[in-house]
Amino acid sequence: MIQTKDAEIDIADAISSNLYLRASAIDFFEKIENAPAQKIVVDFRSVEFINRSFAHEYLTQKNKSTKTISEIHLSEDAQKMLEIVFNVHKNEFK
């Protein structure tokens, strides 16, 4: 049965409020790919810190994902980190 309802995932609950490791991003996206929903909303509400390595792997995995993924409740710092990484590596992403 195909699930069409969006799924919302709190990334801090799934990983940690401090996002450091590339491996954590890879594991997180394995869970996303196994979710029945096609549209995934990642909630960054409780994230306290995101480093460049995690941000790069997050964007890499998002780019490879078969799901439609969006983010909500990004702090200003998390938003800036994702934008910086995206701009530096934009040729890698669609």
Number of C-alpha atoms within 10 A of each C-alpha: 4 7 11 10 11 14 16 16 16 18 21 17 12 12 16 15 17 15 22 17 17 18 13 17 23 17 13 17 19 13 10 23 14 10 14 16 17 18 19 20 17 19 18 20 15 16 20 15 14 18 17 17 16 22 24 20 19 22 20 18 19 19 15 12 14 12 18 13 17 12 16 12 13 17 15 8 13 20 15 12 20 19 15 15 18 17 12 10 13 12 8 11 13 7
